């Protein structure tokens, strides 16, 4: 039962379905799930796990823009999916990736090779073994040197749509924040352990077994947890941010604090760039220019995309009337909300809810 205890510590907010597994774990249950939890326990034992030390996270609400890049790096998360994982040996990245943004998060484990990686204004000289974290916002480049091997996975926050607490953890995850140290230098022991997790992610992604998505989320959460542990000594030191980065973080944090909307009586209070500027005590032009310089997108684009994401979540996961959702998101007239939503998705709210 050690494996369930470890998983319970790792995922404190579990669906009721898992409570049933916990209760009946010694009885007859699906062999596929038995194999999953056995592998989880084996990895935990081989890594000589300690009790999980939860790290307090600064509530930095990273923006949720999903930007369509004109020349995206391949391969990327499939259009109708929210997760993908690959081996760098059989499905390598481009030999050179020019400056670009993306609409997904990416974690790369480099076990062989080297190169130069930039994220935002930070430049890293990469040598294997290393673990790289790429957020959705900052511009990146990659120039490899020599043969490359390892793994990488890509995912969007939509992977966690059914578990909002997990989605919030991703948004506030320290290694995905603007200006954070995005590269962890690994020991050989750490690299071997993380390779096991990536192999399990690849297996679950390829299989069509029951509870596939739940298994992927579990292994991805384990990967993020272990990386946070490995990076804790470095992250204990306060990040040095420029004045512009601090203002951009204050803006994204203020934006994110308005979500999620939990009831039909809640309404977004800050809806325009001018209102955010007044709240942050800066001139609207200065706020817009700063946020654009740091993230590549205007304050209005951030606000629009965050409201759009919340609209999608409310349409899919509540039975609220569309007029109620419109009011919660700051639209006084439902017709204005319908026009906004259709201009962003090519579907009306009603049609989107039935897809």
Secondary structure, 3 states (H helix, E strand, C coil): CHHHHHHHHHCCCCCHHHHHHHHCCCCCCCHHHHHHHHHHHHHHHHCCCCCCCCCCCCCCCCCCCCCCCCCCCCCCCCCCCCEEEEECCCCCCCCEEEEECCCCEEEEEEEEEEEEEEECCEEEEEECCEEEEECCCCCEEEEEEEEEEEEEEEECHHHHCCCHHHHHHHHHCHHHCCCCCCEEECCHHHHHHHHHHHHHHHHHHHCCCCCHHHHHHHHHHHHHHHHHHHCHHHHCCCCCCCHHHHHHHHHHHHHHCCCCCCCCCCCCCCCCHHHHHHHHCCCHHHHHHHHHHHHCCCHHHHHHHHHHHHHHHHHHHCCCCHHHHHHHCCCCCHHHHHHHHHHHHCCCHHHHHHC
